[in-house]
Amino acid sequence: MRPARTDPLRPSARRGDGGRTQTLGGGRASGGRLPQALGVIRRMSRRRVAAITRRLLQQFRRDRRTLALLFFAPLVILALLGYLLRGGGSVPTMGVANLDTGPLGGVVASQLERSNTVSATNMSQADAETKLHNGDLAGYVVLPPDFSAQAQQARVVAPDVRLEGSQPGLSGSILQAVSQSFTALASTAGVHFEPRVTYLYGGPNFDTLDYFGAAFVGLVVFFLVFVITAVAFLRERGQGTLERLMASPLRRPEIVLGYMLGFTVLALIQSAEVLAFSLLVLHVHNSGNVALIFILEALMAIAAVNLGIFLSMFARTEFQAVQFIPLVIVPQILLAGIIFPVSTEPRLLQVLSHVLPLTYAVEGMRNIMIKGADLGWSSLQLDFGVVLGFAVLVILAGATTLRRRIA
């Protein structure tokens, strides 16, 4: 009679001294644990391991939706990132108000016009200030009437550099271009450069967190609410809760509205928490109305809830729902102006950016928190209008797909 086979993955027991049972995992076995572990590995069946691996791969092969997201989404992200970095994007636009009566002002202006980091244009100081307020310029430099005289007599030049200031990347490019143009002058004429920098918005008391915090207030809520809603709704379907509600006396519109309101209440609570933490704990600068910030943030949260419900209808598992993140969230992070200013992106991506709702949410947050905008600003009206329209659109889409699912 053949002895019974033992499972190699199950700890083997043996009788030790005194009738006590010793296992591979308990006590200190004679000879050490490494030889015992190697023994377990040697007793494994390669056929059984291969069978499990083969079953998993076959399961993924049948799930074409997961395979598409698994292999297609990384290519989309890398293509966007590569096009952003190598697509020949635009450079910041600046003005040059050359009031100098001497020759050096023209030299500096010509060097700025030949710069590769900015697009410089000669204009009057009044026109430059108007364009700065309208958002057509990232900044401008004023060369005073006695600029050449200062350079020849005092060996110190102090041009006025005026920056829009709401996006530090653009401001840094302007300052770099101005500094490079004066560095060449200093090396040839022995002139010291001391610019007087002023800001239309923001300023030296604004740090990196202040600029990025305004964008991340809306992004964090949109991202987390979308993921939590999609995963939670799929769990409701997977556990059979939705089917039990369908079998109850509840009407179909009541089920739809109940799900939407339930997720929306949680999203609004999270929005208030994120905003309060940003302003009270992180001390992110805010120059505008807190109520406007919360309303815009709440609109994005409501949109994220219904977008999560809508897209969850196209997923069968929570894993598939999470895989929507690279296609829905990551492109918006790259293109919405959070990391790269929209005005410096390649033309094609600028067009795509202005289709994404997160672009307007980020711009609206910066308009309020950095610029102190109110609803009288036409740009803020546009931001609110687009975000509101997107919220209504996904509410209708989510309600329609949910009703069809219930029906």
C-alpha positions as CSV (number, residue, x, y, z in Angstrom):
1,M,0.0,0.0,0.0
2,R,1.5,3.4,-1.0
3,P,1.9,6.0,1.7
4,A,-0.3,9.0,1.6
5,R,1.2,12.0,-0.1
6,T,1.6,15.2,1.9
7,D,1.2,18.7,0.6
8,P,4.6,20.4,0.3
9,L,3.1,23.8,1.0
10,R,1.7,22.6,4.3
11,P,4.0,22.7,7.4
12,S,5.0,19.2,8.3
13,A,4.8,18.1,11.9
14,R,7.0,15.7,13.8
15,R,7.3,14.5,17.3
16,G,10.2,15.8,19.3
17,D,11.4,15.2,22.7
18,G,8.8,15.0,25.4
19,G,6.0,14.4,22.9
20,R,5.9,18.0,21.7
21,T,4.9,18.8,18.2
22,Q,7.5,20.9,16.2
23,T,6.8,22.5,12.9
24,L,8.9,24.3,10.3
25,G,7.5,27.7,11.5
26,G,7.8,27.1,15.2
27,G,10.9,26.9,17.4
28,R,14.4,26.7,16.2
29,A,14.8,23.6,14.1
30,S,18.1,21.8,14.1
31,G,20.2,22.6,11.0
32,G,18.6,26.1,10.6
33,R,15.6,27.4,8.6
34,L,17.4,27.9,5.3
35,P,17.8,24.2,4.5
36,Q,14.2,23.6,5.5
37,A,13.0,26.4,3.2
38,L,15.1,25.0,0.4
39,G,13.6,21.6,1.0
40,V,10.1,23.1,0.7
41,I,11.1,24.6,-2.6
42,R,12.5,21.4,-3.9
43,R,9.4,19.5,-3.1
44,M,7.2,22.0,-5.0
45,S,5.6,20.7,-8.2
46,R,6.6,22.7,-11.1
47,R,3.6,21.5,-13.0
48,R,1.2,22.8,-10.4
49,V,3.0,26.2,-10.3
50,A,2.9,26.4,-14.1
51,A,-0.8,25.4,-14.0
52,I,-1.6,28.4,-11.7
53,T,0.4,30.8,-13.9
54,R,-1.2,29.5,-17.0
55,R,-4.7,29.9,-15.5
56,L,-4.0,33.5,-14.5
57,L,-2.7,34.4,-18.0
58,Q,-5.7,32.7,-19.7
59,Q,-8.0,34.7,-17.4
60,F,-6.4,37.9,-18.5
61,R,-6.4,36.8,-22.1
62,R,-10.2,36.4,-22.0
63,D,-10.5,39.9,-20.3
64,R,-9.8,42.0,-23.4
65,R,-10.9,45.2,-21.7
66,T,-8.2,44.8,-19.0
67,L,-5.6,43.9,-21.6
68,A,-6.4,47.0,-23.6
69,L,-6.1,49.2,-20.5
70,L,-2.9,47.4,-19.4
71,F,-1.0,47.9,-22.7
72,F,-2.7,50.9,-24.2
73,A,-2.8,53.4,-21.3
74,P,1.0,53.5,-20.7
75,L,1.5,54.4,-24.4
76,V,-1.0,57.2,-24.2
77,I,0.7,58.7,-21.1
78,L,4.2,58.4,-22.6
79,A,3.1,59.9,-25.9
80,L,1.5,62.9,-24.2
81,L,4.6,63.4,-22.0
82,G,6.9,63.1,-24.9
83,Y,4.9,65.5,-27.0
84,L,4.8,68.0,-24.1
85,L,8.6,67.9,-23.7
86,R,9.7,67.6,-27.3
87,G,6.7,68.9,-29.3
88,G,8.1,72.4,-29.8
89,G,5.8,74.2,-27.4
90,S,5.4,78.0,-27.3
91,V,7.6,80.3,-25.1
92,P,6.3,83.0,-22.8
93,T,5.4,86.3,-24.3
94,M,6.9,89.5,-22.8
95,G,7.0,93.2,-23.7
96,V,9.9,95.5,-23.9
97,A,9.3,99.2,-23.2
98,N,12.5,100.9,-24.4
99,L,12.4,104.5,-23.3
100,D,16.2,104.9,-23.4
101,T,17.5,107.9,-25.3
102,G,21.0,106.3,-25.6
103,P,22.3,103.3,-27.5
104,L,22.4,100.6,-24.8
105,G,18.6,100.3,-24.5
106,G,18.4,99.2,-28.1
107,V,21.2,96.7,-27.6
108,V,19.3,95.1,-24.7
109,A,16.0,95.1,-26.5
110,S,17.6,93.4,-29.5
111,Q,19.1,90.7,-27.3
112,L,15.7,90.0,-25.8
113,E,14.1,89.8,-29.2
114,R,16.7,87.2,-30.2
115,S,16.2,85.1,-27.1
116,N,15.1,81.5,-27.4
117,T,13.4,81.4,-24.0
118,V,10.8,84.2,-24.5
119,S,9.0,86.0,-27.3
120,A,9.8,89.7,-26.8
121,T,8.0,92.5,-28.5
122,N,8.7,96.3,-28.4
123,M,5.7,98.3,-27.1
124,S,4.9,101.3,-24.9
125,Q,4.7,100.9,-21.2
126,A,1.0,101.7,-21.1
127,D,0.3,99.0,-23.8
128,A,2.4,96.5,-21.9
129,E,0.5,97.1,-18.6
130,T,-2.8,96.7,-20.4
131,K,-1.8,93.5,-22.0
132,L,-0.4,92.2,-18.7
133,H,-3.9,92.8,-17.1
134,N,-5.6,91.1,-20.0
135,G,-3.4,88.0,-19.7
136,D,-1.7,88.6,-23.1
137,L,1.8,89.0,-21.5
138,A,3.7,87.1,-18.8
139,G,5.7,90.2,-18.0
140,Y,7.5,93.2,-19.4
141,V,10.7,95.2,-18.8
142,V,11.0,99.0,-18.8
143,L,14.3,100.5,-19.9
144,P,14.2,104.1,-18.4
145,P,15.2,107.2,-20.4
146,D,18.5,107.5,-18.6
147,F,19.4,103.8,-19.0
148,S,22.5,104.4,-21.0
149,A,23.6,107.3,-18.8
150,Q,23.2,105.1,-15.7
151,A,25.4,102.4,-17.3
152,Q,28.1,104.9,-18.3
153,Q,28.2,107.0,-15.1
154,A,27.1,104.8,-12.1
155,R,28.0,101.5,-13.7
156,V,24.7,100.2,-12.3
157,V,21.5,99.7,-14.2
158,A,18.1,99.2,-12.5
159,P,15.4,98.4,-15.0
160,D,11.8,97.8,-13.9
161,V,10.6,94.2,-14.5
162,R,6.9,93.7,-14.1
163,L,5.6,90.2,-13.9
164,E,2.0,88.8,-14.1
165,G,3.0,86.4,-11.3
166,S,0.2,83.8,-11.3
167,Q,2.4,81.1,-12.8
168,P,6.0,80.8,-11.4
169,G,7.2,78.9,-14.5
170,L,6.4,81.8,-16.8
171,S,7.8,84.4,-14.4
172,G,11.0,82.4,-14.1
173,S,11.5,82.4,-17.9
174,I,11.0,86.1,-18.1
175,L,13.6,86.8,-15.3
176,Q,16.0,84.4,-16.9
177,A,15.8,86.1,-20.3
178,V,16.2,89.6,-18.8
179,S,19.1,88.4,-16.7
180,Q,20.9,86.8,-19.7
181,S,20.4,90.0,-21.8
182,F,22.0,92.1,-19.1
183,T,24.8,89.6,-18.4
184,A,26.2,90.2,-21.9
185,L,26.0,93.9,-21.3
186,A,27.8,93.6,-17.9
187,S,30.6,91.5,-19.4
188,T,31.4,94.0,-22.1
189,A,30.7,97.4,-20.4
190,G,31.4,96.4,-16.8
191,V,27.9,97.2,-15.6
192,H,26.2,95.8,-12.5
193,F,22.6,94.7,-12.9
194,E,20.0,95.4,-10.2
195,P,16.4,94.9,-11.5
196,R,13.4,96.2,-9.6
197,V,10.9,93.4,-9.8
198,T,7.2,93.9,-9.1
199,Y,4.2,91.5,-9.4
200,L,0.7,92.0,-10.6
201,Y,-0.4,88.9,-8.7
202,G,1.4,86.8,-6.1
203,G,4.9,88.0,-5.3
204,P,8.0,87.1,-3.3
205,N,5.8,86.1,-0.3
206,F,4.2,83.4,-2.3
207,D,6.0,80.1,-2.3
208,T,5.7,77.0,-4.5
209,L,2.9,75.5,-2.3
210,D,0.8,78.6,-2.8
211,Y,0.9,78.3,-6.6
212,F,0.5,74.6,-6.7
213,G,-1.9,74.4,-3.8
214,A,-4.5,76.4,-5.7
215,A,-4.5,73.7,-8.4
216,F,-4.3,70.7,-6.1
217,V,-7.3,71.7,-4.1
218,G,-9.5,70.9,-7.0
219,L,-7.4,68.0,-8.3
220,V,-7.3,66.0,-5.1
221,V,-11.0,66.1,-4.7
222,F,-11.7,65.3,-8.3
223,F,-9.3,62.3,-8.3
224,L,-10.2,60.8,-5.0
225,V,-14.0,61.2,-5.4
226,F,-13.8,59.6,-8.9
227,V,-11.9,56.6,-7.7
228,I,-13.9,56.1,-4.5
229,T,-17.2,56.4,-6.3
230,A,-16.3,54.0,-9.1
231,V,-14.9,51.4,-6.8
232,A,-17.7,51.7,-4.2
233,F,-20.4,51.4,-6.8
234,L,-18.8,48.3,-8.3
235,R,-18.7,46.8,-4.9
236,E,-22.4,47.5,-4.5
237,R,-23.0,45.6,-7.7
238,G,-20.6,42.8,-6.9
239,Q,-22.2,42.2,-3.4
240,G,-25.7,42.1,-4.9
241,T,-26.9,45.2,-3.1
242,L,-28.1,46.9,-6.3
243,E,-30.0,43.8,-7.3
244,R,-31.7,43.6,-3.9
245,L,-32.8,47.2,-4.2
246,M,-34.2,46.5,-7.7
247,A,-36.3,43.7,-6.2
248,S,-37.6,46.0,-3.4
249,P,-40.7,48.2,-3.7
250,L,-38.4,51.2,-4.4
251,R,-39.0,53.0,-7.7
252,R,-36.2,53.1,-10.2
253,P,-35.8,57.0,-10.1
254,E,-35.6,56.7,-6.3
255,I,-32.7,54.3,-6.5
256,V,-30.8,56.4,-9.0
257,L,-31.3,59.6,-7.0
258,G,-30.4,57.9,-3.8
259,Y,-27.1,56.6,-5.0
260,M,-26.2,60.0,-6.5
261,L,-27.1,62.0,-3.4
262,G,-25.4,59.6,-1.1
263,F,-22.1,59.8,-3.0
264,T,-22.5,63.5,-3.4
265,V,-22.9,64.2,0.3
266,L,-19.7,62.3,1.0
267,A,-17.9,64.2,-1.8
268,L,-19.0,67.6,-0.4
269,I,-17.8,66.7,3.1
270,Q,-14.4,65.7,1.6
271,S,-14.3,68.9,-0.4
272,A,-14.8,71.0,2.8
273,E,-12.2,69.0,4.6
274,V,-9.6,69.5,1.8
275,L,-10.3,73.2,1.6
276,A,-10.1,73.7,5.4
277,F,-6.9,71.7,5.7
278,S,-5.3,73.7,2.8
279,L,-6.1,77.1,4.2
280,L,-5.9,76.5,8.0
281,V,-3.2,73.9,8.3
282,L,-1.0,74.3,5.2
283,H,-1.6,78.1,5.2
284,V,-2.0,78.2,1.4
285,H,-2.4,81.9,0.4
286,N,-5.9,82.9,-0.6
287,S,-6.7,86.3,-2.1
288,G,-10.3,85.6,-2.9
289,N,-13.7,84.5,-1.5
290,V,-13.6,81.1,0.3
291,A,-17.3,80.5,-0.7
292,L,-16.4,80.8,-4.4
293,I,-13.6,78.3,-3.9
294,F,-15.9,75.8,-2.2
295,I,-18.6,76.2,-4.9
296,L,-16.1,75.5,-7.7
297,E,-14.6,72.6,-5.7
298,A,-18.1,71.2,-5.0
299,L,-19.0,71.4,-8.7
300,M,-15.9,69.3,-9.5
301,A,-16.8,66.8,-6.8
302,I,-20.3,66.4,-8.1
303,A,-18.9,65.9,-11.6
304,A,-16.4,63.3,-10.3
305,V,-19.2,61.4,-8.5
306,N,-21.3,61.1,-11.6
307,L,-18.3,60.4,-13.9
308,G,-17.3,57.6,-11.5
309,I,-20.9,56.1,-11.7
310,F,-20.9,56.5,-15.5
311,L,-17.5,54.8,-16.1
312,S,-18.1,52.1,-13.6
313,M,-20.9,50.8,-15.8
314,F,-18.2,49.8,-18.3
315,A,-16.2,47.9,-15.8
316,R,-16.9,44.4,-14.3
317,T,-14.4,44.5,-11.5
318,E,-12.8,47.0,-9.2
319,F,-9.5,46.4,-10.8
320,Q,-10.9,47.5,-14.2
321,A,-12.4,50.7,-12.5
322,V,-9.0,51.7,-11.1
323,Q,-7.5,51.2,-14.6
324,F,-9.6,54.1,-15.9
325,I,-7.2,56.4,-13.9
326,P,-4.5,56.5,-16.6
327,L,-7.0,57.3,-19.3
328,V,-9.2,59.8,-17.4
329,I,-7.1,61.4,-14.6
330,V,-3.4,61.4,-15.8
331,P,-3.9,63.2,-19.1
332,Q,-5.8,65.9,-17.3
333,I,-3.0,66.3,-14.8
334,L,-0.5,66.6,-17.6
335,L,-2.5,69.0,-19.8
336,A,-4.6,71.1,-17.4
337,G,-1.8,73.5,-16.6
338,I,-1.0,72.0,-13.2
339,I,2.6,71.1,-14.1
340,F,3.1,72.7,-17.5
341,P,1.5,76.1,-18.3
342,V,-1.2,75.7,-21.0
343,S,0.2,78.6,-23.0
344,T,3.6,76.9,-23.4
345,E,2.2,73.6,-24.6
346,P,2.3,72.6,-28.3
347,R,-0.7,73.9,-30.3
348,L,-2.4,70.6,-30.7
349,L,-2.2,69.9,-26.9
350,Q,-3.5,73.4,-26.2
351,V,-6.6,72.6,-28.2
352,L,-7.0,69.4,-26.2
353,S,-6.4,71.2,-22.9
354,H,-9.2,73.5,-23.5
355,V,-11.6,70.6,-23.9
356,L,-10.7,69.1,-20.5
357,P,-12.9,70.3,-17.6
358,L,-10.0,70.2,-15.1
359,T,-8.2,72.9,-17.1
360,Y,-11.0,75.4,-16.3
361,A,-11.2,74.2,-12.7
362,V,-7.5,74.8,-12.1
363,E,-7.6,78.2,-13.9
364,G,-10.7,79.1,-11.8
365,M,-9.0,78.1,-8.5
366,R,-5.9,80.2,-9.4
367,N,-8.0,83.1,-10.5
368,I,-9.7,83.2,-7.1
369,M,-6.9,82.2,-4.8
370,I,-4.0,84.0,-6.4
371,K,-5.6,86.8,-8.4
372,G,-8.5,87.5,-6.0
373,A,-11.1,87.2,-8.8
374,D,-14.8,87.4,-8.3
375,L,-17.8,86.6,-10.4
376,G,-17.5,90.0,-12.2
377,W,-14.5,88.6,-14.0
378,S,-15.4,87.2,-17.5
379,S,-12.6,84.6,-17.2
380,L,-14.0,83.3,-13.9
381,Q,-17.5,83.2,-15.4
382,L,-16.2,81.1,-18.2
383,D,-14.4,78.7,-15.7
384,F,-17.6,78.3,-13.7
385,G,-19.7,77.9,-16.8
386,V,-17.6,75.1,-18.2
387,V,-17.3,73.2,-14.9
388,L,-21.1,73.5,-14.3
389,G,-21.8,72.4,-17.9
390,F,-19.5,69.4,-17.5
391,A,-21.2,68.5,-14.1
392,V,-24.6,68.6,-15.7
393,L,-23.4,66.5,-18.7
394,V,-22.0,63.7,-16.5
395,I,-25.1,63.8,-14.2
396,L,-27.3,63.1,-17.2
397,A,-24.9,60.4,-18.5
398,G,-24.6,58.8,-15.1
399,A,-28.4,58.8,-14.5
400,T,-29.1,57.4,-17.9
401,T,-26.6,54.5,-17.7
402,L,-27.7,53.7,-14.1
403,R,-31.4,53.6,-15.1
404,R,-30.6,51.3,-18.0
405,R,-28.6,49.1,-15.7
406,I,-31.5,48.9,-13.2
407,A,-34.0,48.4,-16.0
